[in-house]
Structures are given as C-alpha cells and as structure tokens.
Amino acid sequence: SHITLKPQLADRSVVIKPITPLFIAPNQQTTLFVSTPLWLNVFTSDDSLLLDTPVIKPTETWFGATPIRGELCYATKVFARLDLEQLPIRSFRAVTPIHITNHHTQSMPIERINIPAPLLSLYAGDDGRLWTPTLEVEQLSYGRAPKIHLSKQLYDRAGNVKLLNNARQNDTDNISNIFEHFFN
C-alpha cells in the first residue's frame, strides 16, 4: 500500500583517494573529513527490499596488497578536509570523520583510504549533514600496520542525531588494511 525510501551506505568498501596526498607528521594527530557516497533503499509496506541502488554509482577498483589478496571496492576522488566547514553539505553523500594519530618517528603518508562502508551506520545530524561513526586510526611507534577501530560515539559536531539506517554488516572485527602505506 506504500513504499519507504531510506538512504544507505555502499554495499562494498569505498576507496577514497585524496586529490592532494596528505602526510601526518611524527607524534601528531588530526581528523580528516571525507564524504562517502550513498545508496537508495526502497522498501514495501511489509519491509521487503525492492531496490538497493547507488544515487551516483562510483567506479570500481581493486584494493589489496596483491592481485590475489584484496577486495573489489568502489573508488572516488575527494578533497579530504581538515576543517569540517570546508566540506560542502551534499544530500547524496555522508560525512565520515577519520581521526588519525601518528606515534611513529616517520611521517605517515595518506594516499588511499579504504572506508568500510558496509560496517557503518548512517545518521542525520542537526547540522543538515548525514554522518557515519568516526574511524579511529592509530599508527604505533613500532610496526607497519596501524590499529583501526570504529568509535562508539559520533563526531561531537554532529550534535543530536537520528539513526537513518543500520550498518549492512556487523562484523567490525574485519576492519583491517584500511590504509595502504608504503614506508621507506
């Protein structure tokens, strides 16, 4: 008798490539704001999914260490912003904050970021933006791979939020290889 439209995050990870490569200095931290593309879900009155389609379909890419180890993802080039006010509000994209802490003695290059979109819930904030939880990335002083986890809280500037759609997957233990780094 009626249909319901709901925004949703992508059904695969989204690889964000900043237009300008970024470097996080040793013993520094920052928060990057990137926008991730949205899908449109159409449900029937009995909550059956009729349609799951991207608002604007990104191109596909491979993200992984080798042609055998990795995953098929979507790709998009974006301006990674350090200032939230510089990120335009777009109704077809969500804000994903990425808080990065570099405890290493070398700079941390940020060339490609693999956003695990199926693991992220989607929220509407008081500021008119759509939000995902913050990705927390910590590069330790030893080792190559950073520690990565999803924050339990949303970024504080989101204000009061309303849950629009749950994550497609709940396997948050699978967050690995989000950053592709090449240290000399």
Steps between C-alpha positions, in 0.01 A plus 500: 500500500802733541876509454776635721819663375812482718858608436769238554876476467667300222482122483881481461790690647570838344858595421552872546795652321574853616563729205804632688704236692519566872775432755448478875819617677661280768331518841209703362128438461224639283145435388425474130147544372414311183169452325376154413237423234147388586265236369120517492295220655134461405288285733141376474250539784604156635870607506600297194788659313395588144802700386854560625673736259771766513392862472810556285692180425874532561753314289641168615855436616710228662640564846758261632863409539499271194264407216406196707469652849254786517145592412293661228397848617352822371735791434455874527734797502423755767644797678584377849425798724664588829227757569144368502365836383694456174312178419183590308170356622374260234179302535646206305818462710573434868781645712747242629745642757837324514703578811867414442770486766862444388730378780765394247832683452429543128226692319192296416397531132128494424455412135200267493250432777276195497174600672315186619158637397304176564609518867377858553157612615350819358370790709338838433646785704356831616746678271326365185777251426483124486758336726677169553692394811861619527779271386781509759844429353812472715845447351713356777870579540578143392358293218363584157127450531296754697241397760150586378160494668158662478422757766196430715398867485440723203716805443398769753415759232221273372291615797176314561465226242231265379582150374392472136632154418704232675824366363464236229742275692585482867840329475717785635785252567560503124634856493850451370714634219306827495815692417739411223843625613843468351767586751860534380 
